[in-house]
Amino acid sequence: MHRRHWLILSLAIPLAVLTVFVALALTREAAQVPVAQLTPRDARIARFRHSVADNPTDYDSRLRLAWTYQQAKLYPEALDQYAIILKRRPRSVAALYYRGLIYRETGADPQAVEAFRSVLAIKKDHVLASVALGEYHLARSEYSGLLEVVGPAVKAHPKVAQLQYLAGRGLEGTGDIDGARTRYREALKYAPDLARARARLRRLDGSPE
């Protein structure tokens, strides 16, 4: 009986060791194969996820992770990350602006407007948020609102042709035709190929399209 136990043990122990090595090898292979097949974007996501997992207060990596999710159209994942950032950094202009882009992309206009306005409440001459809100008001023919949101940015960044164009649309819509002409000319000065500014100027000057 004692001899039989030794025989069983002598067979079981090597088998157990072999099983462990096989399991480790399979685990290692399973972990390595997907990594080799990752797209550059997925590799960035994995890298930033590891950074965030190692240091949850690394908000720069968390912001990069959220933006990479957003570029991949993984909007719920991106919004989760922005929410974490904004809970600790409520004045994070980048998180607010990028979150606004997601809302705009998904048709949630009220949330998008709120996000962009939050950006301008922190930095009133933020170019991208001003353009985003300006386009929103322009689409609704809300010319006074358009002028309100783009005004500070135009003053601070006069060489941004898109801002000059939007200001021109606001002025044209409120009846200041000479002011609109000036803005359109300024837009074309910095972006000669801005077709819609040229078209509006031609219309005001009575020239054929």
N, C-alpha and C positions, 0 to 999 in steps of 0.2 A: 504493500500500500504506500509506504513511504517512497519507494522507488518510482511508483507511478506518478506521485505528485511531482517529484523532481523532473520526470519526463515531460509532464504537462507544462511545468514552469519553464523548462528549457526551451520549449517550443513557443510558449505564449509571449515570453519577454522579447525575443527577437521580432516576433510578429507585431507586437505593440510598438516597438521602436521603429520598425519599418512603416507602420501605419502613420506614426507621427511625422516621419520624414516626408512621406508621400503627401500628407495633408498640408505640411508647410510648403512643399514645392508647388502644390496646386494653388494654394493661397497666394504665393508670391507671383505665380504665373498669371492668375486672375487679376492681380493688382497692376501688373506690368503691361499686359496686353492693351487694356483700355487707354492707359496713358500714352502709349505709342500711337494710338489711333485718334487722339484728341485733335480737334481743329484748333487753330491758333486762339480763337475766341474762347473755346472751352478750356484751353490750357490757362488762359488769363483768369477765367472764372475760378478754376481750381486753385491757382496760385493765390488769388485774393481771399478765397474762402479759407485757405490754410492760414494766411496772415491774420484774418479776423478771428479764427478759432484760437490761434496762439495768443492773440492780444485783442480781446473784445473792445478795448478802448482805443484801438488804432482806427480813428474815424477817417483818416485819409484813405487807408486801404478799404474801409467799408464803403466810402464814397465811390472809389474806383470799382468795387464789386457791384454796387448798385447801377452805376453807369454801364458797365459791361452787360449786366442783366438787361438793362433797358435797350441797348443796341441789339441784343438777341431777341427783343420783343417778349422777354419774360417779365411782363409788367407787374404781376403780383409779387414776385420775388424782389424786384427793384423797389416797389413801394414799401415793402416790409423793411428794407434796409434804410430807405429815406426816413421812415417813421422812427427807427431807432436813433438815427443821427439827430433828427430834429427834437427828439425828446431830451437829449442832452445838450444840443446846440440849436436852440430855436431860431437863432439868427443866421443860420447857415444859408447864405444866399445861393450857393450852388445846389444844395439839396432842394430848396424851395423852387428854384427855376426848373431843374430837371424833373421834379415831380409835376410841375405845371405842364411840361411838355407831354408827359404821359397822359395826363387828364385831357389835354387837347387832342392827342392822337386817338384816344378812345372815345371822344365825343362828349366828355364830361365838362362842358364849357363853364358852368358856374364854379366848379372846383379849380379849373385852369385859371380863370380870371382871379379868383381869390389867391391862388399861389403867386401869380405874377404881380398882383397888387402888394402882396406881402414882401416881395423882392423890392419893389419901388419904395415901400415904406421904410426899408432899411437903407437902400441906395437908390435915390430918386433918379439918378442919371444912368442907371444900368441899361446898356444899349439893347441887349437881347430881350429883356423883359419889356422894355419900352416898345420895341418893334412888334413883339407878340401881341401886346395889348392894343397897340395902334392898329394893327391889322384886324383885330377883333372888332374895334369900334368902326373901322372903315367898312367892314362887311355889313355893318348894321346902319350905315349912314349916320353915325353918331359923331358928328364933326367936332363939336365942342369937347366931348370926352376924349376924342383922338388928340386934339391939341393939348389937352391937360396932361395926358400921359407921356407924350413925346417931347413936350416943351423943354423940360430940364435937360434931357439927353441931347437934344439938338444944340443947345447952348454949350454943353460940356464937350460934345464930340461933333463939331460942325463938318468934319470931313467924311462922316458916315452918310453915304448917298441915300441909303434906304430911309434914314431918319428925315433927311431933307425932303424926300419925296412925300413921306407921310405927312409932314408938316404942311407941305404944299396942298395936299388933298384936304387937310383940315381947314386951311385958309380959304381954299376955293369953295369948300362946302359952306363956309360961314359968310361968303360974299366978298372976301378980301382978294380980289382977282390980281391986283398988282403984287401983293405979298406972295400969292401962290406962284406967280411967274418967277419971282426972285428965288423961291425955294426950288422950283423945278430946274432953273438954270444952275443953282448951286449943286443940285444932285448930279446933273450932267457934267459939271465941271470935274467932279471927283469920280464919276462912273459914266463915261461917254456912251457906253453900251446899254444903259438902263432904259430899255425901250418904253416902259410905261410912263416914265417921266417925260420922255421926248414926245410921246403921243399926247399927253395932257397939255404940254406947252404948245404944241401945234394946234390943238383944239382951241385953246385960249387966244392964240394969235390969228385964228381964222384960216390957218393953212390946211391943205388937204392932208389926210392921214398918210 
